[in-house]
Amino acid sequence: MLVDRLNTKMMLLRRNFHVQPNTFCVMCTSLAQKDIDHLFFYCPFAARCWQKLGIHWADENDIYDRILLTVNNTGIPFFIEVFLIASWEI
């Protein structure tokens, strides 16, 4: 996620792999492009997962800044471990 190497639909399209009929998210009903930001932060499914863990993301454009600000604001012990496991599951 942090180095933009996940094979999201948008990444596959940029690499000229047309394996799906479109690039929309299959986890929600919105017609959002399935990129890393949507998949992990803005998709309603992901948002519910983070909410259940008590994580409310800072509003930043850069993923690194978003993570750092959220780490500082939440005070959740072992935040990075929780973040990594939840991201893997999402």
C-alpha positions as CSV (number, residue, x, y, z in Angstrom):
1,M,0.0,0.0,0.0
2,L,2.7,2.5,1.0
3,V,4.7,2.1,-2.2
4,D,1.6,1.9,-4.5
5,R,2.3,-1.7,-5.6
6,L,-1.1,-3.3,-4.9
7,N,-2.9,-4.7,-7.9
8,T,-6.0,-2.6,-7.6
9,K,-8.2,-2.3,-10.6
10,M,-6.6,1.1,-11.3
11,M,-3.1,-0.2,-11.0
12,L,-3.9,-3.1,-13.4
13,L,-5.4,-0.6,-15.9
14,R,-2.3,1.6,-15.7
15,R,-0.2,-1.5,-16.5
16,N,-2.5,-2.2,-19.5
17,F,-4.0,-5.3,-17.9
18,H,-7.7,-5.2,-18.8
19,V,-8.9,-8.1,-16.7
20,Q,-12.1,-6.5,-15.4
21,P,-14.9,-4.8,-17.4
22,N,-14.5,-1.6,-15.4
23,T,-12.5,-0.1,-12.5
24,F,-15.3,0.4,-10.1
25,C,-15.2,-0.9,-6.5
26,V,-17.1,-4.2,-6.1
27,M,-17.3,-3.7,-2.3
28,C,-19.7,-0.8,-2.4
29,T,-22.4,0.6,-4.6
30,S,-20.7,3.8,-5.4
31,L,-19.1,4.2,-8.8
32,A,-15.8,5.1,-7.3
33,Q,-12.6,4.1,-9.0
34,K,-10.9,1.3,-7.1
35,D,-7.6,2.8,-6.1
36,I,-5.6,2.5,-2.9
37,D,-7.3,5.6,-1.2
38,H,-10.7,4.3,-2.0
39,L,-10.0,0.7,-1.1
40,F,-8.5,1.4,2.3
41,F,-10.0,4.7,3.5
42,Y,-13.1,5.8,1.6
43,C,-15.0,2.6,0.7
44,P,-17.9,2.2,3.1
45,F,-16.8,-1.3,3.8
46,A,-13.3,-0.2,4.8
47,A,-14.7,2.8,6.8
48,R,-16.9,0.4,8.8
49,C,-13.9,-1.8,9.6
50,W,-11.8,1.2,10.8
51,Q,-14.7,2.5,12.8
52,K,-15.2,-0.9,14.6
53,L,-11.5,-0.7,15.5
54,G,-11.9,2.9,16.8
55,I,-9.7,4.4,14.2
56,H,-10.8,7.7,12.6
57,W,-8.4,8.7,9.8
58,A,-7.0,12.2,9.6
59,D,-7.9,14.0,6.4
60,E,-4.7,14.1,4.5
61,N,-3.9,13.5,0.8
62,D,-0.6,11.7,1.4
63,I,-1.0,8.2,2.9
64,Y,2.2,8.6,5.0
65,D,0.9,11.8,6.6
66,R,-2.5,10.3,7.1
67,I,-1.0,7.4,9.1
68,L,1.4,9.6,11.1
69,L,-1.3,12.1,12.1
70,T,-3.7,9.3,13.0
71,V,-1.0,7.5,15.1
72,N,-0.5,10.8,17.0
73,N,-4.2,11.5,17.5
74,T,-5.5,8.1,18.5
75,G,-3.3,7.0,21.3
76,I,-4.2,3.3,20.5
77,P,-1.5,1.0,21.8
78,F,0.2,-1.0,19.1
79,F,-1.5,1.2,16.4
80,I,0.9,0.2,13.6
81,E,0.4,-3.5,14.3
82,V,-3.4,-3.0,14.3
83,F,-3.2,-1.0,11.1
84,L,-1.1,-3.6,9.3
85,I,-3.3,-6.5,10.3
86,A,-6.5,-4.6,9.4
87,S,-5.1,-3.5,6.1
88,W,-4.1,-7.0,5.2
89,E,-7.6,-8.2,6.0
90,I,-9.3,-5.5,4.0
